[in-house]
Amino acid sequence: MPYEKYETVIGLEVHIQLATKSKAFCGDENKFAGSPNTQISPISLAHPGTLPRLNERQVVYAVRLGLALGCRINPLNRFDRKNYFYADLPKGYQITQQDEPICIGGAIAAVLLPDHTRTIRIHHIHMEEDAGKSTHDAYPDHTVVDLNRAGVPLLELVTEPDFRSAEEVDIFMNTIRQLVRYLEISDGNMEEGSMRCDCNISVRLKGSETFGNRCEIKNVNSMRFARRAIKYEVKRQIDLLESGGEVLQQTLNFDPVTGKTSPLRSKEDAHDYRYFPDPDLPPVALSEDFIDQIRQEQPPLPWALKQKFQEEYGLSEYDARLLTEHKNDALLFMECCTISSHYKPLANLFINKIKTYQKEHPNTTFTKEQLTEFVAFTTSNQINITVANQQLFPAMAAAPEQSVKSLAEAMNLFQSDDGDFLDGLITEVLAQFPDKVKAYKNGKKNLLQMFMGQVMRNAKGKADPKKLQDLLKKHLEKE
């Protein structure tokens, strides 16, 4: 197959909308889904005489992301104007950083295969502003423009061309989304446009050190679309080369309906945008004290917590990965582990019960005292685990102010180790099934589980299974 002769080369430009209260260079509100053209002002509309003013929170968030990725924070960085005309860009240029971005270098290790880790190098991260949004299909003869998004603060993360497949891009984007949520700088919702990526794709013969001409697929806002777009574009380029054609450097659009890419325009070089320093914004000077303060306030990172859960708590890679998907879950689990050593049962509770329950009841919260008490009672067999999951757990969620012990007592859930109580239940069940008792004594020992089930049902979960089994065997031997 000709496709096996080629290697795919991909670099990303990831656009991250920041969760600041206001826009990048003015006080307009920054929120998703406002009525069209309501979050605007003379500054975001580029009225003559208006001047931008930098949002300090954007700088803090940029440093926060740069530190998490091991970037060098540029102590003196500047803004530039990227000039191009489009209807949703009121100024006729975009404020960005071209020559002196705020973060330089860095890398992230993304696990791509069960036995393989690839390090993706970061070229730089720069601050900029978003453009407005043009909608072309709302009216048959008009394009409508919503400028609410114009001026929203962005970070653009530019990688080196280190990806070799659509699957690697998928894992990387999910890792970045998890990271920005941990850092609380963006909600990372691709479906709302909070994260988008431009994919620069080329192909070359395996073993070649020379990059092929690349094509850029713009503004992919879904990982499902990104995978489809990359796979289609790789096949298109290989087919073109195999037929004797040449891949032209272009900017492409991906149509999710047809599953195909199509040219938007020739790929621009930097000089086509006529970059020059923005005269209205002074350089951004960052002191070591400023950077150190942000470094000290950094939250634990997901990959560090995953390693901690495996090494200190003895959890599997699978369990550790699920527990660190969301920061709140990871931090609460870690708090629980400071007062309980039942690490695996706690992990099971989080993975199998809490995650599922909170999807259906998203505003439910639990305390470390509740969860560790719940695990203590179930691991010691004071409360049957099935009964606890079905009855006690929902009661905990509904009454977070009450202790688990008081709830269990009120619901009469503690298992009984009263021999007389268990003897009575066993006698009653064996009297109901004399033929099965006879069959058991004749060698059908698997009937023990049937008797166990009947007694447990009558005991309504209050019988200690281990003690019950011992007593049941003694009764059957007497019969």
C-alpha positions as CSV (number, residue, x, y, z in Angstrom):
1,M,0.0,0.0,0.0
2,P,1.4,3.5,-0.9
3,Y,0.2,4.9,2.4
4,E,2.6,2.8,4.4
5,K,5.6,4.5,2.7
6,Y,4.7,7.8,4.2
7,E,5.0,9.4,7.6
8,T,2.5,12.0,8.9
9,V,3.9,15.2,10.5
10,I,1.5,17.5,12.5
11,G,2.0,20.6,14.4
12,L,-0.7,22.4,16.4
13,E,-1.8,25.9,17.2
14,V,-4.1,25.6,20.2
15,H,-6.3,28.6,21.0
16,I,-7.4,28.7,24.6
17,Q,-10.1,31.3,25.6
18,L,-9.4,32.5,29.1
19,A,-12.0,32.5,31.9
20,T,-11.4,36.2,32.8
21,K,-14.3,38.4,33.8
22,S,-13.5,41.0,31.2
23,K,-12.0,41.1,27.7
24,A,-8.3,41.3,26.9
25,F,-7.9,45.1,26.4
26,C,-11.2,46.6,27.7
27,G,-13.8,46.2,30.4
28,D,-16.4,44.5,28.3
29,E,-17.9,41.4,29.9
30,N,-16.4,38.1,28.9
31,K,-19.0,35.4,29.0
32,F,-20.4,32.7,26.7
33,A,-23.9,32.8,25.0
34,G,-24.9,36.4,25.6
35,S,-27.3,38.0,23.2
36,P,-25.5,39.1,20.0
37,N,-23.6,42.4,20.2
38,T,-24.5,43.1,23.8
39,Q,-21.0,42.7,25.3
40,I,-19.4,45.5,23.3
41,S,-18.1,49.0,23.8
42,P,-16.4,51.8,21.8
43,I,-13.1,50.1,22.5
44,S,-14.1,46.6,21.2
45,L,-15.8,48.3,18.3
46,A,-12.6,50.2,17.5
47,H,-14.1,53.7,17.6
48,P,-11.5,56.3,16.6
49,G,-9.5,57.6,19.6
50,T,-10.1,54.6,21.8
51,L,-7.0,53.0,23.4
52,P,-6.5,49.4,24.7
53,R,-5.5,48.6,28.3
54,L,-4.0,45.2,29.2
55,N,-6.0,42.8,31.4
56,E,-3.6,41.7,34.2
57,R,-5.5,38.4,34.7
58,Q,-4.5,37.4,31.1
59,V,-0.9,37.8,32.0
60,V,-1.3,35.8,35.2
61,Y,-3.0,33.0,33.4
62,A,-0.4,32.9,30.7
63,V,2.4,32.6,33.3
64,R,0.4,29.9,35.1
65,L,0.2,27.8,31.9
66,G,3.8,28.4,31.0
67,L,5.1,27.3,34.4
68,A,2.9,24.1,34.2
69,L,4.5,23.2,30.8
70,G,8.1,24.0,31.8
71,C,8.3,27.1,29.6
72,R,10.8,29.9,30.1
73,I,8.8,33.0,31.1
74,N,10.0,36.0,29.1
75,P,10.5,38.8,31.6
76,L,10.0,41.4,28.9
77,N,7.4,40.6,26.2
78,R,5.6,42.9,23.7
79,F,2.4,43.1,21.7
80,D,2.3,43.4,18.0
81,R,-0.4,44.1,15.4
82,K,-1.3,41.4,12.9
83,N,-3.0,43.2,10.0
84,Y,-5.7,41.6,8.0
85,F,-9.2,42.6,6.9
86,Y,-12.2,40.7,7.9
87,A,-15.8,41.7,8.8
88,D,-15.6,40.4,12.4
89,L,-12.3,42.1,13.2
90,P,-13.3,45.7,13.9
91,K,-9.9,47.3,14.1
92,G,-8.6,45.7,10.9
93,Y,-5.8,44.1,12.9
94,Q,-5.4,41.7,15.8
95,I,-3.4,42.5,18.9
96,T,-1.1,39.5,19.4
97,Q,2.6,38.7,20.2
98,Q,4.8,37.8,17.3
99,D,8.5,38.5,18.1
100,E,8.6,38.4,21.9
101,P,5.9,36.1,23.3
102,I,5.4,35.6,27.0
103,C,6.3,31.9,27.2
104,I,9.1,30.2,25.3
105,G,9.9,26.5,25.0
106,G,8.6,23.8,27.3
107,A,7.2,20.3,26.7
108,I,4.5,17.9,27.8
109,A,4.7,14.1,28.0
110,A,1.4,12.6,26.6
111,V,0.9,8.9,27.0
112,L,0.0,7.8,23.5
113,L,0.3,4.0,23.8
114,P,0.2,1.6,26.8
115,D,3.9,1.0,26.5
116,H,5.0,4.3,25.0
117,T,5.3,8.0,26.0
118,R,5.9,10.7,23.5
119,T,7.2,14.1,24.5
120,I,5.5,17.0,22.6
121,R,7.7,20.1,22.5
122,I,6.2,23.5,22.9
123,H,7.6,26.2,20.6
124,H,6.0,29.1,22.5
125,I,2.8,30.5,24.1
126,H,1.6,34.0,23.3
127,M,-1.2,36.3,24.4
128,E,-3.7,37.7,21.9
129,E,-7.3,38.6,21.4
130,D,-10.1,36.8,19.7
131,A,-12.1,38.0,16.7
132,G,-15.9,38.2,16.5
133,K,-18.0,35.5,14.9
134,S,-19.5,35.6,11.4
135,T,-22.5,33.4,10.6
136,H,-23.0,32.7,6.9
137,D,-26.1,30.4,6.9
138,A,-28.6,32.3,9.1
139,Y,-30.0,34.3,6.2
140,P,-29.9,33.4,2.5
141,D,-28.4,36.7,1.2
142,H,-26.5,38.0,4.2
143,T,-23.7,37.3,6.6
144,V,-24.3,38.4,10.2
145,V,-21.6,39.4,12.6
146,D,-21.6,39.0,16.4
147,L,-18.9,41.0,18.1
148,N,-19.4,39.7,21.6
149,R,-16.3,37.5,21.1
150,A,-14.2,40.3,19.7
151,G,-11.5,41.1,22.2
152,V,-11.9,37.9,24.3
153,P,-8.5,37.0,25.8
154,L,-6.7,34.1,24.2
155,L,-3.6,32.1,24.7
156,E,-2.2,30.5,21.6
157,L,0.0,27.4,22.3
158,V,2.2,26.5,19.4
159,T,3.8,23.1,19.3
160,E,6.7,21.7,17.4
161,P,5.7,19.3,14.5
162,D,6.0,16.3,16.9
163,F,2.7,14.5,16.2
164,R,2.6,11.5,13.9
165,S,-1.2,10.6,13.9
166,A,-4.6,11.9,14.6
167,E,-4.8,9.8,17.7
168,E,-1.8,11.5,19.2
169,V,-3.4,14.9,18.5
170,D,-6.6,13.7,20.3
171,I,-4.7,12.6,23.4
172,F,-2.7,15.8,23.5
173,M,-5.8,18.0,23.2
174,N,-7.5,16.1,26.0
175,T,-4.4,16.5,28.2
176,I,-4.3,20.3,27.5
177,R,-8.0,20.6,28.3
178,Q,-7.5,18.7,31.6
179,L,-4.6,21.0,32.4
180,V,-6.3,24.3,31.8
181,R,-9.2,23.1,34.0
182,Y,-6.8,22.1,36.7
183,L,-5.2,25.6,36.5
184,E,-8.7,27.2,36.4
185,I,-7.7,29.4,33.5
186,S,-10.3,28.1,31.0
187,D,-13.3,25.8,31.0
188,G,-11.8,24.0,28.0
189,N,-15.2,23.4,26.4
190,M,-14.5,22.8,22.7
191,E,-18.2,22.7,21.9
192,E,-18.5,26.3,23.1
193,G,-15.3,27.4,21.3
194,S,-13.2,27.8,24.5
195,M,-10.6,25.6,22.9
196,R,-9.9,25.3,19.2
197,C,-7.0,24.1,17.2
198,D,-5.4,24.7,13.9
199,C,-3.7,21.6,12.5
200,N,-0.7,22.0,10.3
201,I,-0.3,18.8,8.3
202,S,2.3,17.4,5.9
203,V,3.5,14.0,4.8
204,R,6.9,12.7,3.9
205,L,8.5,9.4,2.9
206,K,9.6,7.4,6.0
207,G,13.2,8.0,6.8
208,S,13.2,11.5,5.3
209,E,14.4,14.4,7.4
210,T,12.9,17.0,5.1
211,F,9.4,18.3,5.8
212,G,6.8,18.4,3.1
213,N,4.6,21.4,2.2
214,R,2.1,21.8,5.0
215,C,-1.6,22.6,4.9
216,E,-3.3,24.3,7.8
217,I,-6.9,23.2,8.8
218,K,-8.4,26.2,10.6
219,N,-10.5,26.4,13.8
220,V,-11.3,22.7,14.5
221,N,-13.5,22.8,17.6
222,S,-14.2,19.1,18.1
223,M,-11.8,16.3,18.6
224,R,-14.0,14.0,16.5
225,F,-13.8,16.5,13.7
226,A,-10.1,16.9,14.2
227,R,-9.5,13.1,13.8
228,R,-11.6,13.0,10.7
229,A,-10.0,16.1,9.2
230,I,-6.5,14.9,9.8
231,K,-7.1,11.4,8.4
232,Y,-8.8,12.8,5.3
233,E,-6.1,15.4,4.7
234,V,-3.3,12.9,5.1
235,K,-4.9,10.6,2.6
236,R,-5.5,13.5,0.2
237,Q,-1.9,14.6,0.3
238,I,-0.5,11.0,-0.2
239,D,-2.9,10.4,-3.1
240,L,-1.8,13.7,-4.7
241,L,1.9,12.8,-4.3
242,E,1.4,9.3,-5.6
243,S,-0.3,10.6,-8.7
244,G,2.7,12.9,-9.5
245,G,1.1,16.1,-8.1
246,E,2.4,18.6,-5.7
247,V,1.0,19.6,-2.3
248,L,0.4,23.4,-2.3
249,Q,0.8,25.3,1.0
250,Q,-2.8,26.3,1.8
251,T,-5.2,27.2,4.5
252,L,-8.1,24.7,4.5
253,N,-11.6,24.4,5.9
254,F,-13.0,21.1,7.1
255,D,-16.6,20.3,6.3
256,P,-18.0,17.8,8.9
257,V,-21.0,17.0,6.6
258,T,-18.9,15.9,3.7
259,G,-15.8,14.9,5.7
260,K,-13.6,16.7,3.3
261,T,-11.2,19.6,3.4
262,S,-11.3,22.5,0.9
263,P,-9.1,25.5,0.2
264,L,-9.8,28.8,1.9
265,R,-6.8,30.7,0.7
266,S,-3.1,30.3,0.1
267,K,-1.1,29.9,3.3
268,E,0.2,33.2,4.4
269,D,3.7,33.9,5.6
270,A,4.4,36.2,8.5
271,H,5.3,39.1,6.2
272,D,1.9,39.0,4.6
273,Y,0.4,40.1,7.9
274,R,2.7,43.2,8.1
275,Y,3.5,42.6,11.8
276,F,4.8,45.6,13.7
277,P,4.9,46.6,17.4
278,D,1.7,47.9,18.8
279,P,2.3,51.6,19.6
280,D,-0.6,51.8,22.1
281,L,0.6,49.0,24.4
282,P,3.8,49.3,26.4
283,P,6.1,46.2,26.9
284,V,5.0,43.8,29.6
285,A,7.8,43.7,32.3
286,L,7.5,40.7,34.7
287,S,9.6,40.7,37.9
288,E,11.0,37.5,39.4
289,D,8.8,38.2,42.5
290,F,5.7,38.3,40.3
291,I,6.6,35.0,38.6
292,D,7.5,33.3,41.9
293,Q,4.2,34.4,43.5
294,I,2.3,32.6,40.7
295,R,4.6,29.6,41.0
296,Q,3.8,29.3,44.7
297,E,0.1,29.4,44.0
298,Q,0.1,26.7,41.3
299,P,-2.2,23.8,42.1
300,P,-1.0,20.2,41.9
301,L,-0.8,19.0,38.3
302,P,-2.7,16.0,37.1
303,W,0.3,13.9,36.0
304,A,2.0,14.6,39.4
305,L,-1.1,13.5,41.3
306,K,-1.4,10.4,39.0
307,Q,2.2,9.4,39.9
308,K,1.5,10.0,43.6
309,F,-1.6,7.9,43.6
310,Q,0.3,5.0,42.0
311,E,3.4,5.3,44.1
312,E,2.1,6.3,47.5
313,Y,-1.3,4.7,47.5
314,G,-0.5,1.6,45.4
315,L,-3.3,2.2,42.9
316,S,-3.2,0.9,39.3
317,E,-2.5,3.2,36.4
318,Y,-6.1,2.8,35.4
319,D,-7.5,3.8,38.8
320,A,-5.1,6.7,39.1
321,R,-5.9,8.0,35.7
322,L,-9.7,8.0,36.4
323,L,-9.2,9.6,39.8
324,T,-7.2,12.5,38.3
325,E,-9.6,13.3,35.4
326,H,-11.1,16.1,37.5
327,K,-9.2,18.2,40.0
328,N,-12.0,18.3,42.6
329,D,-12.2,14.5,42.7
330,A,-8.5,14.1,42.9
331,L,-8.1,16.6,45.7
332,L,-11.0,15.1,47.7
333,F,-9.6,11.6,47.3
334,M,-6.2,12.8,48.5
335,E,-7.9,14.4,51.6
336,C,-9.6,11.1,52.3
337,C,-6.3,9.3,52.2
338,T,-4.9,11.6,54.9
339,I,-7.4,10.1,57.4
340,S,-7.9,6.6,56.0
341,S,-5.6,3.9,54.7
342,H,-8.3,2.1,52.8
343,Y,-6.9,3.4,49.5
344,K,-8.3,0.9,47.1
345,P,-11.9,0.8,48.6
346,L,-11.9,4.6,48.5
347,A,-10.8,4.6,44.9
348,N,-13.6,2.1,44.1
349,L,-16.1,4.4,45.8
350,F,-15.0,7.4,43.8
351,I,-14.8,5.6,40.4
352,N,-17.8,3.3,40.6
353,K,-20.2,5.4,42.7
354,I,-19.4,9.1,43.1
355,K,-18.6,9.8,39.5
356,T,-21.8,8.1,38.3
357,Y,-23.9,9.7,41.0
358,Q,-22.6,13.2,40.3
359,K,-23.3,12.9,36.6
360,E,-27.0,12.5,37.4
361,H,-26.9,14.9,40.4
362,P,-24.2,17.4,39.4
363,N,-24.6,19.7,42.4
364,T,-24.0,16.9,45.0
365,T,-21.0,17.3,47.2
366,F,-19.4,14.9,49.8
367,T,-17.1,15.5,52.6
368,K,-14.0,13.5,53.4
369,E,-15.5,12.5,56.8
370,Q,-18.6,11.1,55.1
371,L,-16.6,9.1,52.6
372,T,-14.0,7.6,55.0
373,E,-16.7,6.7,57.5
374,F,-18.7,5.0,54.7
375,V,-15.7,3.0,53.7
376,A,-14.8,2.1,57.3
377,F,-18.2,0.6,57.9
378,T,-18.3,-1.4,54.6
379,T,-14.7,-2.7,54.8
380,S,-15.3,-3.9,58.3
381,N,-18.5,-5.6,57.3
382,Q,-20.5,-3.6,59.8
383,I,-22.8,-2.7,56.9
384,N,-23.3,-4.8,53.8
385,I,-21.7,-3.2,50.8
386,T,-24.7,-3.8,48.5
387,V,-27.1,-2.3,51.1
388,A,-24.7,0.6,51.7
389,N,-24.5,1.4,47.9
390,Q,-28.2,1.1,47.4
391,Q,-29.6,2.7,50.5
392,L,-26.9,4.5,52.6
393,F,-25.1,6.3,49.8
394,P,-28.2,8.2,48.4
395,A,-29.1,9.1,52.1
396,M,-25.6,10.5,52.5
397,A,-26.0,12.6,49.4
398,A,-29.4,13.9,50.5
399,A,-28.2,14.8,54.1
400,P,-24.6,15.9,54.0
401,E,-24.9,17.5,57.4
402,Q,-25.5,14.1,59.1
403,S,-22.9,11.6,60.0
404,V,-22.9,8.3,58.2
405,K,-23.2,6.5,61.5
406,S,-26.4,8.4,62.5
407,L,-27.9,7.7,59.1
408,A,-27.1,4.0,59.2
409,E,-28.6,3.7,62.7
410,A,-31.7,5.5,61.7
411,M,-32.1,3.2,58.7
412,N,-31.3,0.1,60.8
413,L,-28.5,-0.9,58.4
414,F,-25.8,-2.2,60.7
415,Q,-25.3,-6.0,60.3
416,S,-26.2,-8.1,63.3
417,D,-23.8,-10.6,64.8
418,D,-26.5,-11.8,67.2
419,G,-26.3,-15.6,67.0
420,D,-29.9,-16.1,68.2
421,F,-31.1,-13.7,65.5
422,L,-29.2,-15.6,62.8
423,D,-30.1,-19.0,64.1
424,G,-33.8,-18.1,63.9
425,L,-33.5,-16.9,60.3
426,I,-31.6,-20.1,59.3
427,T,-34.1,-22.4,60.9
428,E,-37.0,-20.7,59.2
429,V,-35.4,-21.0,55.7
430,L,-34.3,-24.6,56.1
431,A,-37.8,-25.5,57.2
432,Q,-39.1,-24.0,53.9
433,F,-36.9,-26.2,51.7
434,P,-36.6,-29.7,53.2
435,D,-36.1,-31.3,49.8
436,K,-33.1,-29.0,49.1
437,V,-31.7,-29.7,52.5
438,K,-31.8,-33.4,51.7
439,A,-30.1,-32.7,48.3
440,Y,-27.4,-30.7,50.0
441,K,-26.7,-33.6,52.4
442,N,-26.5,-35.9,49.4
443,G,-23.7,-33.9,47.9
444,K,-25.2,-30.9,46.1
445,K,-23.0,-28.4,48.1
446,N,-23.6,-25.6,45.6
447,L,-27.1,-25.2,47.2
448,L,-25.3,-23.4,50.1
449,Q,-25.4,-20.2,48.1
450,M,-29.2,-20.6,47.5
451,F,-29.7,-20.9,51.3
452,M,-27.4,-17.9,51.9
453,G,-29.4,-15.8,49.5
454,Q,-32.7,-16.7,51.1
455,V,-31.4,-15.9,54.6
456,M,-29.8,-12.7,53.5
457,R,-33.0,-11.6,51.8
458,N,-35.0,-12.3,55.0
459,A,-32.3,-10.5,57.1
460,K,-32.7,-7.4,54.8
461,G,-28.9,-7.1,54.5
462,K,-28.3,-7.1,58.3
463,A,-26.6,-10.5,58.4
464,D,-22.8,-10.7,58.4
465,P,-22.1,-12.9,55.4
466,K,-19.1,-14.6,56.8
467,K,-20.7,-15.4,60.2
468,L,-23.9,-16.5,58.5
469,Q,-22.1,-18.9,56.2
470,D,-20.4,-20.6,59.2
471,L,-23.7,-20.9,61.1
472,L,-25.5,-22.1,58.0
473,K,-23.0,-24.9,57.4
474,K,-23.3,-26.0,61.1
475,H,-27.2,-26.1,60.8
476,L,-27.0,-28.1,57.6
477,E,-24.6,-30.7,59.2
478,K,-27.1,-31.1,62.1
479,E,-30.2,-31.6,59.9
